[in-house]
Amino acid sequence: MGNSFSSKIGVLLAAAGSAVGLGSIWKFPYTVGENGGGAFIILYIACSLIFGLPLVMNEFLIGKLSRRSAFGAFRELSGTNHWQWLSWATMLSVTLILSFYFVVTGWCFYYMVEAAANTFAGMDAHQLTAYFKTFGGNANAMIIYAIVAIVLTASVLWFDVNKGIERLSKILMPLLFIMLILMAIHMLFLDGGTTGLKFLFEPDFAKITPKVILEAMGLSFFTLSIGLGILITYGGYMPKEQNVTQTSLQMIILVIIVSLLAGAIVFPAVFAYGFSPKEGPELTFVTLPEVFQHMFAPTVTSTAFFALMCVAAITSTISMMEVMVAFFCEATASTKRPLNRHQSVMVVSAILMVTNILCILSLTGHANGLNIMHHNLFDNANTLVTNFLIPLGAFATAIYTGWFVPQARYQGSRVATAVYMLLLRWMIPIAIIIVFLNSLNIIG
């Protein structure tokens, strides 16, 4: 591929940015809240290191060894077209995710603007719930903000990888960490905020159940961007001398730190003002805006939090959209009309504008004919990707590497390779099957 990262830190920050998105800032806190706090976090960290690390290493290696994107990597390493379906599956996954992820990113931008305008001043939980539902029914506003998010992402991808993704990652990721740390410090000074930290970091192992263990495993896969072809594509851009194991471990540690910082922002605020940590997905758009109204400088705090959400969301949309751009560039390279990077960015942007508009129209009730099985496209896309395509991608990629790629392609000691292969061939596929069955409520 003509594009590549120019530095090791560029790869690390871009890869961490792909994982540090709404999963870490939005999904992680409310999932921790629903599953008992500290004990769940220990399980989450363990699952990220035991199961997540080999999977992250695996995807990086596939990209680095093949020097291809998710489109050509499987064929390059196996020497056959038998695994090409997995390339198309990753393409379908990121397309469907971005078809609703840009909608949620648009929500973050909208709430940042409204917070800056002090719109939430004086609103209680009922009013904030009604406000969120009103905005959720405003198709025009949602479409505008989703398109703004798509255009911003496309403007970064317009440039080569090192001038676009790498350069912005070196700005956004440090900015994200600074914002997280400053907000977490701010929350420490709240009266009663230490109760939130106690909930977050003091484990109560009596709360661990089989379902909680499965939830921790599923969250670790979700927050690490596993099974989407992102890390394969970034692996293809990786400098040849870069150590995959070290980069993978560093990335996972960064994701865990960001997730914990997000929790250190949310739970002290929630406990300080007597709210429940088990509010679920509404925690971000209903509960926290109310919490912020009780704090010092509520407009500044609320605006800063949603700005943080926007930065996190954009770092993820950039990585997912890059998978699609690289896919089109590589898939058309041998045709009569190959697409260059700029053309691919325009094609991908147009596709995502259409899919996001359709999701929004279905979500707001303006196009009920698009609904499937009494569910709108937004919910169906979310369910299909989260419960089926991500587990399938992770499972198939592990099987592919464990059984069909010659072990001679990997560098390492015999013991390390044996352990790695044991995990990829048996333990991780079994774990993914269990998580998959749990997501369908068949077990757990």
N, C-alpha and C positions, 0 to 999 in steps of 0.2 A: 504494500500500500504506500502511496506517495506521502501520506501524512504520518507524523509520529511526534511523540512528546520529546522535548529537548532536554529534560532533566528528570531525575528520579523523584524529586519532591513534587514535580508536576503530575506524574502518574499517581502518586499517593493522594494528593489533594483532590484530583479529579475523581478518582475512584471512591474516596471517602465522601465526596460531594454527591456522587450517584446514590450512595446508600443513606447519607444523612439528608433525608428529605422530610416529608410529612410523616413518614413512618416513625422517625425518631422524635420529632417535635410534637406531633399530633397523636399518633396511634400509641406510642410507647407509654405516655403518662396515663391515659385512660385504661389501657390494658393492665398496667401495674395496679391501678386503683381497683379494678374489678377482680384482681386475683391475689389480693392480700398484702402487697407491698414488698418488704425486704426479702422474704423467702423466695418470692417469685423472681426477684432481680438476681439472686444467686443462681437460680436455675437458668435464667436467661443468659447470664454470662457463661455458665458451664456449657450450655448448648451451642453458644456462638463459637466457643473455642474447640469443643470436641467434634461437632458436626459442621459448623459454619466454616472453620478454618480449612479443612480439606476441600470443601466445595469451592471456596473462594480461590484457593491455590489451583484447583483443577481448572476453573474457567480461565484464570490468568495464563496458565500453562498452555491450554488449547490455543489461545490467541497468540501467545509469544512464539510457540513452536511452529505454528502454521503461517504466521505473519499475515493472517487474513481476518476479516470481520466475521461476525456470526454467520454470514451467508456462505463463505467458502471454507471455513476452518474445519468443519467435520469431514468434508470431502477430501481436503488436503492431507489430513493426518491418517485417515483410513484408506485412502486410495480408491474409494468406491463412491457411488451415488446413493448407497443404501441408507445413509443417514441424512440425506438432504432434507427429508421431511422435518427434521429437528430444526434446521435453519428457518424453514417457513413457520414452524410453531413459535419460535422466538420472535419472529417478525409480527405474527398475529398477536402475541402477548403484549409487546410494547405498544402496538397500534391501539389495542383495546384499552390498555392502561391509560395512555395519553388521551384517549377519547373521553375519559371522565376525570383524569388527573388535572388537565388544564381547567376544567370546570371548578374543581376545588381550589386550584391556584388562583383562579379568578375571584373566588370568595375571599381569599386572603388579601388580595389587592384591594378589593371593595371594602373590607373591614378595616384595613389600614387607613384608607382615605376617610372613612366614616369616623374612625377613632380620632384622627387628626382634627376633624371638624367638630369634635366633642358631641357627636350625635347620641351617644349612649348615656349621657349625663342624666341621672335621676331615674333611669329605667330599672325596674325590678326584674326578677326571673321570668314572670309571665309576659311582661312587655318585650323582653329580649327574645323570648321564644316566638312571640307573635311577629316580631321584627324579622327574625331569621326566616320564618315561614313566608312572610310577605316578599322578602327579597328572593326566596326560593321559588316564588311564582312569577317573578318578573323576568320573562324570557329575554327581553331586549337588553336589560342591564347585564344579565349573566353572559349573554353572547358577546357583548362589547368587552367585558373584562377577560373572558376566555381568549378572545382574539388578540387582545393586548399581550397576554401571557405568551401566546404562540409567536407573535411578532418579535417580542423581546428575546425569546429563545432562538428563533431563526436568525436574528441579527448576530448572535454569538457564533452560531454554526456556519455563517456565511464565510468566515475566515478559516484558514487552515487550522488543524488541531492545535499546534503550538501557539498560534497567534490568537486563537479564539478560546477554546475550552481551557487550555493550560493557563493562559494569561489571566482569564477571568477567575479560574479556580484559585489562583495565587492571591487574588484580591478578596473574593467572596468567602472562602473558607476561614482565613484569619479573622475577617470581619464577623463572621458567624460566631466564632469562638469568643471574641471580645464581647459581643452583644450578650451571649449566653452567660458569661462570667459576671458581667456588670449587673445583669438582671438577677442572677442567683444571689449575688452579694446584697443587692437591694432587698431581696425577700428575707434575708437573714435578720434584718432589723425589725421585722413585723412582730408585734406582740402575739405570742402563740405560734410563731412560725417554726419553732424548734419541734413542735409536735408533728408537723409535716415531715421534717427530716427524720424524725424517729420512725414514722410510718415507712419512709422510703428505705432507710438503711438498717433498721433493727429487725432481724428476721424472726418470724413466728412460724416455726416449722410445723406447727399443728395445722396450719392452713394449706399445707402441701397435699394435694390429691392427684390421682392420675390425670384428671382433666387439666389441672394447673400445670403439670409437667408438659403435657402436649401443647398447651397454650404458649408456654415459654419456648418450646422448640419451633412452633409455627411462627412466633414473633421474630425469632432470630433469623429464620430464612427470609422473612419479609423485609426486615430492616437492613439486611446485607445485600439486597438486590440480586439474590441468587436465582438462577434459572431464566433470566431474561436476555441473555446474550450481551449485556452491558460490559461485564468484566472480560468476556472473550474479545470483544471489540477493542477495549482499552489495552488488553494484553497484546493485541496485534500492533498497537502503537508504542509498546514499551521498549525502552533501550535494551539491546541484547545483553548488556552486562548487568542488568538489574536483577537482584535476588528476589525471586517470586515469593518464597516462604517469608522472608523478612517483610516485604511489602504487604503481603496478605495479613500478617499478624498486626502490623502497624495500622492498617486500615481498620481492622476489627476493633482494636483498642480505641481508635479515634471515634468510631461509631458508638461504642459503649460509653465513652466519656460524654459525648454529646447527648446521648439518651439520658444519662444520669443528671447532667446539668439541666436538661429540660424538666426532669422530675423535680429537681431542686428549686426550680422556678414555680412550678404548678402547685405542688403539695403544701409548701409553707403558706402560700396565699390562700389555698382552699381551706386548710385547717384553721388558719388565723381568724377567718371570718365565719367559721361554723358551717361550711358547706361539706357535702359528701364527696369523698374521692371516687365514688362509684357512679359518677354521672354518665359515663360512657362517651360516645362520640360527641355529644352536645357539650362536653366539658370546655372545648375551645371556643365555640361560637355563642354559647349562652351563659354558662357558669362563670368563665373567666372575665368576660366584660362586666358582669355584675360585681365580681370580686374587686376588679380594678377601681370601681367607683368608690370603694371604701378606703382606698389607699391614698397616700400623699402623691400629688401631681398625677391624678388619674389619666388625664389626657396624654401626657408624655409616656407614662408606663404602658397604657393600652396601645398607643401608636407604635412604641418600640417593640412590643411583643408581636404585633401583627407584621411589622417590618421584618422581624426575625423569621416569622413563618414564610414570608414572601421569598427571602433569601434562600431558605432551606428548600422551598418548593422549586425554585428556578434551578438550583444546582442539580436537582433530580431530573427535571424536564430536559435539561441540556443533554444529560447522559443518555436518556431513553431515546430522544429524538435523533441523537448521533447514530444510534444503532440503525434506525431507519434510513438515514442519509447514507451511511456506509453501505448498507444493504443495496440500495438502488445504484450506487456508483459501481459496486462490484458485480451485481447481477446483470447490469447492462454493458459491462466492459467489453464483452466479446460479441456484442450485437452490432448491427449496422449503424445504429444511432445511440452510442453510449452517452450516458449522462455525466456531465462534470459535477463538481461539488455544488456550484451555484444552482444549477438546474435541479439537482436532487433536493436541495433545501426548499426550492420553490414548489416542487411536486409534493414533497412531504408536508409542507405547510398547508397547501391546498387540501390535501386529503384530511388532515387533522382539523381544519376549519369546518369541513363538511361533517365529519363524525362528531365533533363537539357540539355543533349546532343541532344535529339530530338528537344527541343525548339530552341536551337542554330542553328541546321542544317536547321530548318524551317525558322528561322529569317534571316539567311545569304543567303538563296536561294539555299542551297545545297540539300534540300529535299522538293521541292515544292509540292510533292505528299502528304505531311502531312498537307498542308494548308486546311482550311475549310472555305467555303464561301469567297474565295479570300483573306482571312486573315491568317497570319502565326500563329503557335501554341502559340508563346509568346504573341501576342496581344489577341488571343482568350482566353487564360488562364487568362490574366489580366482582360479582360472585364467580363468574366464569374464570377470570384471571386468578383471583386469590385462591379459590378452592380447587381448581383443575389445572390451569395452564402452568402456573408457577411450580406446583409440586411435580407435574409431568416433566417440565424442563429440567428441574434439578435431578429428578430420578433418572431420566434418559441420559443426561450428561454424565452422571456418575457411572452408569452401566457402560456407556460408550468408552469412557477412559479406562475403567477397570477391566473390561473384557476384550476390547477391540483395538486399542492403541498399543503398539509394541512397548513393553516396559523399558526397552533400550533407549527410547526417546527421552527418558527422564534421568536426570543426574542426581545422585545421592547414594548414601550407603545402602547396603543390602537390607539392614534392619529397618531403616527409615522407609525404603521403598516397599518392604513387606507390610509394614504397618499401614502405610498410605493405601496400598492396594486392598488390604483387608477392610479398611473403612469404606473405600469406594465400591468394592464388589459386594459387600454383605451388610455391614452395619448401617451405613447411610441409606441405602435403598430401603431396608426394612424400616428404619426410622421415618422416612418420608411416607411410606405406605401407611404407617400408623397415624401420622399427622393428617394424611389425606382422609382416612376413614373417620378420624375424629371431626374433621371439618364438615363431613356429611352426617354427623351425629350417629354414625353406625356403631362407634365405640366411644368410651369416655363418659 
